[in-house]
């Protein structure tokens, strides 16, 4: 069992930046693929980005590619999401998730553990 806790959300103006963090408990963080998802009010939870267990493979949804960067520090058992050039449409609750199979997936049903989410609000 793994516990994930997100932090770093907040209010930012369009064009600004935020860095989200996701800290994990347990001894096997380096074995998990990790991902970020987001959910806006009235919408489905959607895939944003994912990273393999080693960090050598990353994936991004088209709408954030070039603006967001996913990374991980396995020694610190922490996942990061650097968000630059933020847009109002990025406003959502952001969730981190862990995949015990070790790869970064875009499918919600392939993740075994989820954090509680952190709110990101981008004003225009």
GROMACS elastic network, one bead per residue, 0.5 to 0.9 nm:
[ bonds ]
;  ai    aj funct       b0    kb
    1    25     6  0.86562   500
    1    26     6  0.75603   500
    1   112     6  0.89803   500
    1   113     6  0.79418   500
    2    24     6  0.67550   500
    2    25     6  0.57064   500
    2    26     6  0.59460   500
    2    27     6  0.89917   500
    2    28     6  0.87571   500
    2    29     6  0.84853   500
    2    98     6  0.82709   500
    2   112     6  0.87483   500
    2   113     6  0.64859   500
    2   114     6  0.86280   500
    3    23     6  0.82020   500
    3    24     6  0.56866   500
    3    25     6  0.53387   500
    3    26     6  0.76527   500
    3   113     6  0.71975   500
    3   114     6  0.75575   500
    3   115     6  0.70183   500
    4    22     6  0.62956   500
    4    23     6  0.56925   500
    4    25     6  0.67448   500
    4    96     6  0.72473   500
    4    97     6  0.74738   500
    4    98     6  0.82663   500
    4   113     6  0.73778   500
    4   114     6  0.62329   500
    4   116     6  0.75404   500
    5    21     6  0.80522   500
    5    22     6  0.52973   500
    5    23     6  0.53362   500
    5    24     6  0.66621   500
    5    25     6  0.88689   500
    5    95     6  0.88792   500
    5    96     6  0.79453   500
    5   114     6  0.84595   500
    5   115     6  0.51766   500
    5   116     6  0.64646   500
    5   117     6  0.75717   500
    5   118     6  0.88309   500
    6     9     6  0.82723   500
    6    20     6  0.69776   500
    6    21     6  0.55297   500
    6    23     6  0.65811   500
    6    79     6  0.89690   500
    6    94     6  0.81419   500
    6    95     6  0.70282   500
    6    96     6  0.68193   500
    6   115     6  0.62682   500
    6   116     6  0.68915   500
    6   117     6  0.58848   500
    6   118     6  0.59044   500
    7    19     6  0.87130   500
    7    20     6  0.57517   500
    7    21     6  0.52459   500
    7    22     6  0.63904   500
    7    23     6  0.83848   500
    7   117     6  0.80061   500
    7   118     6  0.60197   500
    7   119     6  0.88337   500
    8    18     6  0.71375   500
    8    19     6  0.60044   500
    8    21     6  0.60888   500
    8    22     6  0.88422   500
    8   118     6  0.72510   500
    8   119     6  0.85755   500
    8   120     6  0.85280   500
    9    18     6  0.71110   500
    9    19     6  0.75659   500
    9    20     6  0.61851   500
    9    21     6  0.87631   500
    9    93     6  0.85290   500
    9    94     6  0.81516   500
    9   118     6  0.53647   500
    9   119     6  0.51956   500
    9   121     6  0.78933   500
   10    18     6  0.79241   500
   10   118     6  0.80301   500
   10   119     6  0.61300   500
   10   120     6  0.50675   500
   10   121     6  0.61061   500
   10   122     6  0.84252   500
   11    18     6  0.89513   500
   11   119     6  0.83627   500
   11   120     6  0.62142   500
   11   122     6  0.59275   500
   11   123     6  0.73500   500
   12    15     6  0.83259   500
   12    16     6  0.60797   500
   12    17     6  0.71671   500
   12    18     6  0.76413   500
   12    86     6  0.80623   500
   12   120     6  0.79316   500
   12   121     6  0.63426   500
   12   122     6  0.50312   500
   12   123     6  0.62790   500
   13    16     6  0.55390   500
   13    17     6  0.83758   500
   13    86     6  0.76039   500
   13    87     6  0.81257   500
   13    88     6  0.82914   500
   13   121     6  0.83437   500
   13   122     6  0.53772   500
   13   124     6  0.61887   500
   14    17     6  0.85025   500
   14    85     6  0.69093   500
   14    86     6  0.52794   500
   14    87     6  0.50481   500
   14    88     6  0.63149   500
   14   122     6  0.57202   500
   14   123     6  0.56763   500
   14   124     6  0.53696   500
   15    84     6  0.70208   500
   15    87     6  0.64149   500
   15   122     6  0.86994   500
   15   124     6  0.89067   500
   16    83     6  0.83121   500
   16    84     6  0.61327   500
   16    85     6  0.54441   500
   16    86     6  0.55223   500
   16    87     6  0.83241   500
   16   122     6  0.83514   500
   17    82     6  0.75110   500
   17    83     6  0.53843   500
   17    85     6  0.62248   500
   17    86     6  0.61846   500
   18    81     6  0.81908   500
   18    82     6  0.61862   500
   18    83     6  0.52411   500
   18    84     6  0.67559   500
   18    86     6  0.82500   500
   18   120     6  0.85492   500
   19    80     6  0.68517   500
   19    81     6  0.55458   500
   19    83     6  0.59209   500
   19    84     6  0.85473   500
   20    79     6  0.82167   500
   20    80     6  0.55375   500
   20    82     6  0.64424   500
   20    83     6  0.79274   500
   20    94     6  0.86283   500
   20   118     6  0.83044   500
   21    78     6  0.66687   500
   21    79     6  0.56788   500
   21    81     6  0.65026   500
   21    82     6  0.87950   500
   21    96     6  0.86777   500
   22    77     6  0.84134   500
   22    78     6  0.54685   500
   22    80     6  0.62980   500
   22    81     6  0.85987   500
   22    95     6  0.86286   500
   22    96     6  0.64317   500
   22    97     6  0.88614   500
   22   115     6  0.78659   500
   23    76     6  0.80302   500
   23    77     6  0.60194   500
   23    79     6  0.65027   500
   23    80     6  0.88785   500
   24    29     6  0.68155   500
   24    76     6  0.87501   500
   24    77     6  0.55833   500
   24    78     6  0.62265   500
   24    79     6  0.81862   500
   25    28     6  0.85273   500
   25    29     6  0.76130   500
   25    77     6  0.74470   500
   26    29     6  0.67132   500
   26    77     6  0.86468   500
   27    30     6  0.81963   500
   27    77     6  0.87300   500
   28    31     6  0.54033   500
   28    32     6  0.71569   500
   28    77     6  0.87571   500
   29    32     6  0.55597   500
   29    33     6  0.85510   500
   29    53     6  0.80912   500
   29    74     6  0.65961   500
   29    75     6  0.88410   500
   29    77     6  0.58103   500
   29    78     6  0.82944   500
   29    98     6  0.85028   500
   30    33     6  0.80322   500
   30    53     6  0.56301   500
   30    54     6  0.69559   500
   30    73     6  0.86921   500
   30    74     6  0.54080   500
   30    75     6  0.81979   500
   30    77     6  0.73984   500
   30   102     6  0.84310   500
   31    52     6  0.88678   500
   31    53     6  0.54688   500
   31    54     6  0.79438   500
   31    99     6  0.86230   500
   31   100     6  0.67866   500
   31   101     6  0.77335   500
   31   102     6  0.55941   500
   31   103     6  0.89725   500
   32    52     6  0.73694   500
   32    53     6  0.51188   500
   32    54     6  0.87175   500
   32    98     6  0.57973   500
   32    99     6  0.52071   500
   32   101     6  0.64662   500
   32   103     6  0.70597   500
   32   104     6  0.85080   500
   33    50     6  0.74455   500
   33    51     6  0.59229   500
   33    54     6  0.81534   500
   33    55     6  0.85177   500
   33    97     6  0.84226   500
   33    98     6  0.58019   500
   33   100     6  0.65632   500
   33   101     6  0.67972   500
   33   105     6  0.76701   500
   33   111     6  0.85854   500
   34    49     6  0.86853   500
   34    50     6  0.56322   500
   34    51     6  0.54017   500
   34    52     6  0.65183   500
   34    53     6  0.70822   500
   34    72     6  0.86575   500
   34    79     6  0.74967   500
   34    96     6  0.71618   500
   34    97     6  0.56574   500
   34    99     6  0.59840   500
   34   100     6  0.88418   500
   34   102     6  0.78495   500
   34   103     6  0.74242   500
   34   104     6  0.57446   500
   34   105     6  0.79676   500
   34   111     6  0.82619   500
   35    47     6  0.79021   500
   35    48     6  0.75773   500
   35    49     6  0.56724   500
   35    51     6  0.62091   500
   35    52     6  0.87190   500
   35    70     6  0.84021   500
   35    79     6  0.85997   500
   35    95     6  0.82364   500
   35    96     6  0.56532   500
   35    97     6  0.52102   500
   35    98     6  0.65459   500
   35    99     6  0.79994   500
   35   104     6  0.63042   500
   35   105     6  0.71452   500
   35   106     6  0.77419   500
   35   111     6  0.83635   500
   36    46     6  0.88610   500
   36    47     6  0.65795   500
   36    48     6  0.55214   500
   36    49     6  0.53428   500
   36    50     6  0.61857   500
   36    70     6  0.83726   500
   36    81     6  0.78237   500
   36    94     6  0.67845   500
   36    95     6  0.55951   500
   36    97     6  0.63089   500
   37    45     6  0.65193   500
   37    46     6  0.54362   500
   37    48     6  0.50495   500
   37    49     6  0.70822   500
   37    50     6  0.87889   500
   37    93     6  0.83640   500
   37    94     6  0.57415   500
   37    95     6  0.51532   500
   37    96     6  0.63708   500
   37    97     6  0.77273   500
   37   106     6  0.87473   500
   37   108     6  0.84443   500
   38    44     6  0.85147   500
   38    45     6  0.54856   500
   38    46     6  0.54418   500
   38    47     6  0.66278   500
   38    48     6  0.67268   500
   38    90     6  0.86133   500
   38    91     6  0.86618   500
   38    92     6  0.57818   500
   38    93     6  0.53966   500
   38    95     6  0.58991   500
   38    96     6  0.87047   500
   38   117     6  0.84568   500
   39    42     6  0.83065   500
   39    43     6  0.62996   500
   39    44     6  0.60662   500
   39    46     6  0.62331   500
   39    91     6  0.84755   500
   39    92     6  0.51521   500
   39    93     6  0.52724   500
   39    94     6  0.66212   500
   39    95     6  0.82101   500
   40    43     6  0.54341   500
   40    44     6  0.74008   500
   40    45     6  0.74089   500
   40    46     6  0.89237   500
   40    89     6  0.88154   500
   40    90     6  0.84626   500
   40    91     6  0.66125   500
   40    93     6  0.63726   500
   40    94     6  0.89258   500
   41    44     6  0.84181   500
   41    92     6  0.73094   500
   41    93     6  0.86629   500
   43    46     6  0.84673   500
   45   108     6  0.84579   500
   46   106     6  0.85732   500
   46   107     6  0.89782   500
   46   108     6  0.82323   500
   47    50     6  0.82614   500
   47    60     6  0.82296   500
   47    61     6  0.68802   500
   47   105     6  0.87826   500
   47   106     6  0.56143   500
   47   107     6  0.73590   500
   47   108     6  0.76272   500
   48    59     6  0.83273   500
   48    60     6  0.59065   500
   48    61     6  0.53209   500
   48    62     6  0.86908   500
   48    63     6  0.84768   500
   48    64     6  0.73031   500
   48   106     6  0.78287   500
   49    58     6  0.72449   500
   49    59     6  0.53235   500
   49    61     6  0.62361   500
   49    64     6  0.84265   500
   49    65     6  0.88588   500
   49    68     6  0.83874   500
   49    69     6  0.82427   500
   49    70     6  0.68212   500
   49    81     6  0.87220   500
   49   104     6  0.81711   500
   49   105     6  0.84402   500
   49   106     6  0.73752   500
   50    57     6  0.83051   500
   50    58     6  0.56287   500
   50    59     6  0.52193   500
   50    60     6  0.67612   500
   50    70     6  0.69878   500
   50    71     6  0.89189   500
   50   103     6  0.82891   500
   50   105     6  0.62241   500
   50   106     6  0.70137   500
   51    54     6  0.80157   500
   51    55     6  0.57173   500
   51    56     6  0.75149   500
   51    57     6  0.56948   500
   51    59     6  0.65394   500
   51    70     6  0.68658   500
   51    71     6  0.71638   500
   51    72     6  0.80625   500
   51   103     6  0.69389   500
   51   105     6  0.79723   500
   52    55     6  0.50613   500
   52    56     6  0.64514   500
   52    57     6  0.53813   500
   52    58     6  0.65814   500
   52   102     6  0.61092   500
   52   105     6  0.84597   500
   53    56     6  0.79158   500
   53    57     6  0.84564   500
   53    72     6  0.87086   500
   53    74     6  0.86297   500
   53    99     6  0.89470   500
   53   101     6  0.89292   500
   53   102     6  0.52076   500
   53   103     6  0.61770   500
   53   104     6  0.76178   500
   54    57     6  0.77196   500
   54    72     6  0.85944   500
   54    74     6  0.83340   500
   54   102     6  0.85060   500
   54   103     6  0.89366   500
   55    58     6  0.71326   500
   55    70     6  0.89817   500
   55    71     6  0.68255   500
   55    72     6  0.66053   500
   55    73     6  0.86956   500
   57   103     6  0.84470   500
   57   104     6  0.77030   500
   58    69     6  0.88600   500
   58    70     6  0.73004   500
   58    71     6  0.84887   500
   58   104     6  0.70897   500
   59    65     6  0.86825   500
   59    70     6  0.85952   500
   59   104     6  0.73312   500
   59   105     6  0.81642   500
   59   106     6  0.81816   500
   60    63     6  0.81246   500
   60    64     6  0.66437   500
   60    65     6  0.56459   500
   60    66     6  0.88824   500
   60    68     6  0.81442   500
   60    69     6  0.85298   500
   60    70     6  0.86713   500
   60   106     6  0.87925   500
   61    64     6  0.58801   500
   61    65     6  0.63035   500
   61   106     6  0.87502   500
   62    65     6  0.52470   500
   62    66     6  0.87062   500
   63    66     6  0.87152   500
   63    67     6  0.86347   500
   64    67     6  0.53927   500
   64    68     6  0.56417   500
   64    69     6  0.87704   500
   64    83     6  0.85743   500
   64    90     6  0.86558   500
   65    68     6  0.61172   500
   65    69     6  0.80642   500
   66    69     6  0.77108   500
   66    84     6  0.87192   500
   67    82     6  0.82645   500
   67    83     6  0.61600   500
   67    84     6  0.51372   500
   67    85     6  0.60659   500
   67    86     6  0.76659   500
   68    81     6  0.67997   500
   68    82     6  0.55267   500
   68    84     6  0.60172   500
   68    85     6  0.84454   500
   68    86     6  0.88562   500
   69    80     6  0.80765   500
   69    81     6  0.57333   500
   69    82     6  0.50613   500
   69    83     6  0.66148   500
   69    84     6  0.84781   500
   70    79     6  0.75868   500
   70    80     6  0.57531   500
   70    82     6  0.64171   500
   70    83     6  0.88008   500
   71    78     6  0.87520   500
   71    79     6  0.60616   500
   71    80     6  0.52217   500
   71    81     6  0.65589   500
   71    82     6  0.81334   500
   72    75     6  0.89838   500
   72    76     6  0.85376   500
   72    77     6  0.76762   500
   72    78     6  0.58089   500
   72    80     6  0.58264   500
   72    81     6  0.87425   500
   73    76     6  0.54224   500
   73    77     6  0.59311   500
   73    78     6  0.53611   500
   73    79     6  0.64568   500
   73    80     6  0.81905   500
   74    78     6  0.64066   500
   74    79     6  0.81432   500
   75    78     6  0.78866   500
   76    79     6  0.87856   500
   79    96     6  0.80626   500
   83    86     6  0.65755   500
   84    87     6  0.89684   500
   86    89     6  0.83022   500
   86    90     6  0.65558   500
   86    91     6  0.87908   500
   86   122     6  0.67607   500
   87    90     6  0.54243   500
   87    91     6  0.76217   500
   87   122     6  0.61691   500
   87   123     6  0.78101   500
   87   124     6  0.76686   500
   88    91     6  0.56433   500
   88   121     6  0.73579   500
   88   123     6  0.57420   500
   88   124     6  0.61210   500
   89    92     6  0.81046   500
   89   122     6  0.76152   500
   90   120     6  0.75936   500
   90   121     6  0.74876   500
   90   122     6  0.67557   500
   91    94     6  0.88909   500
   91   119     6  0.78238   500
   91   120     6  0.54013   500
   91   122     6  0.54851   500
   91   123     6  0.84098   500
   92   118     6  0.84366   500
   92   119     6  0.60804   500
   92   120     6  0.55251   500
   92   121     6  0.66175   500
   92   122     6  0.88781   500
   93   117     6  0.57869   500
   93   118     6  0.53428   500
   93   120     6  0.59890   500
   93   121     6  0.84826   500
   94   116     6  0.87413   500
   94   117     6  0.52032   500
   94   118     6  0.52844   500
   94   119     6  0.62461   500
   94   120     6  0.70035   500
   95   114     6  0.68701   500
   95   115     6  0.57775   500
   95   116     6  0.66300   500
   95   118     6  0.66772   500
   96   113     6  0.84702   500
   96   114     6  0.59497   500
   96   115     6  0.55347   500
   96   116     6  0.82181   500
   96   117     6  0.71553   500
   97   108     6  0.87283   500
   97   111     6  0.61247   500
   97   112     6  0.72936   500
   97   113     6  0.54667   500
   97   115     6  0.63725   500
   98   101     6  0.89586   500
   98   102     6  0.84270   500
   98   104     6  0.87279   500
   98   110     6  0.87810   500
   98   111     6  0.54740   500
   98   112     6  0.58837   500
   98   113     6  0.51584   500
   98   114     6  0.66290   500
   98   115     6  0.89421   500
   99   102     6  0.58164   500
   99   103     6  0.68018   500
   99   104     6  0.72701   500
   99   105     6  0.78336   500
   99   110     6  0.63436   500
   99   112     6  0.54729   500
   99   113     6  0.71140   500
  100   103     6  0.80212   500
  100   110     6  0.85540   500
  100   111     6  0.72722   500
  100   112     6  0.65652   500
  100   113     6  0.85936   500
  101   104     6  0.87851   500
  101   110     6  0.83383   500
  101   111     6  0.86480   500
  105   108     6  0.78902   500
  105   110     6  0.68858   500
  105   111     6  0.79072   500
  106   110     6  0.81525   500
  107   110     6  0.55888   500
  107   111     6  0.74519   500
  108   111     6  0.57934   500
  108   112     6  0.88978   500
  109   112     6  0.77200   500
  111   114     6  0.75903   500
  114   117     6  0.83228   500
  115   118     6  0.87559   500
